[in-house]
Amino acid sequence: MLARKASRPVKIAYSREENTIATRQAHSMTAKIKTGVDREGRVVARDITCHMDGGAYSSTGPIAVSVPFLCMEQAYRMDNVRYNGFRIFTNKPIRGMYRTHGRAFACGIDLQLDMLGEELGIDPVTMRLRNARQVGDYTPTRSFVRAAA
């Protein structure tokens, strides 16, 4: 409101204590991703288990656990997939989204594609192109992939 009234940017500076009690911290996550590919590098099966540090409060808990998978299913084909997400209550401040839920999850899938491609002698770009969603595909949760506007 102050920025609108002043028609200028406003800087907010929190002390460490204020930052801890007045803002949401990012979810830390441990992801176990098991992927099966064919000889051409196409993903044929994926088994994913994620454990998220949820802090002491529920807040966006159910959403936070599902969003990493929902984001990744839009990027890569995962037709035979099992996803188990767990949000763990810990003695920490409230957790929330920081840029996106599940950064570790996204990073893990991409790193794993790199490692699988290296094992098969396929470069990283080709691995991603072979496994990328195409317009007209359906995701495992039955979302339809449309062309970008």
Long-range contacts (C-beta under 8 A, 24 or more apart in sequence): 20-93, 21-93, 24-59, 24-93, 24-94, 24-95, 24-96, 24-97, 24-98, 25-55, 25-92, 25-93, 25-94, 25-95, 25-96, 25-98, 26-95, 26-96, 26-97, 26-98, 26-103, 27-52, 27-53, 27-54, 27-64, 27-87, 27-95, 27-96, 27-97, 27-98, 27-101, 27-102, 28-52, 28-53, 28-104, 29-53, 29-68, 29-102, 29-103, 29-104, 29-105, 30-104, 31-68, 31-102, 31-104, 31-105, 31-108, 33-105, 33-108, 33-109, 33-112, 35-109, 35-112, 35-113, 35-116, 37-116, 37-120, 39-120, 40-122, 40-130, 41-116, 41-117, 41-120, 41-122, 41-126, 41-127, 41-130, 41-131, 42-77, 42-130, 42-131, 43-76, 43-77, 43-78, 43-131, 44-79, 44-80, 45-80, 45-81, 46-78, 46-80, 46-81, 46-82, 47-81, 47-82, 48-81, 48-82, 48-83, 48-84, 48-105, 49-83, 49-84, 49-85, 49-86, 50-83, 50-84, 50-85, 50-86, 50-102, 50-105, 51-86, 51-88, 52-85, 52-86, 52-87, 52-88, 52-95, 52-102, 53-88, 53-90, 53-92, 53-95, 54-87, 54-88, 54-89, 54-90, 54-95, 55-89, 55-90, 55-92, 55-93, 55-94, 55-95, 56-89, 56-90, 56-91, 56-92, 56-93, 56-94, 57-94, 57-95, 59-94, 59-95, 59-96, 60-95, 60-96, 60-97, 61-87, 62-87, 63-101, 64-95, 64-96, 64-97, 64-101, 67-97, 67-100, 67-101, 67-102, 68-101, 68-102, 68-105, 68-106, 69-102, 69-105, 70-141, 71-100, 71-101, 71-102, 71-105, 71-106, 72-102, 72-105, 72-106, 72-109, 73-139, 73-140, 73-141, 73-143, 74-133, 74-139, 74-143, 74-145, 75-132, 75-133, 76-109, 76-113, 76-128, 76-131, 76-132, 76-133, 77-131, 77-132, 77-133, 77-137, 78-139, 78-140, 79-140, 81-140
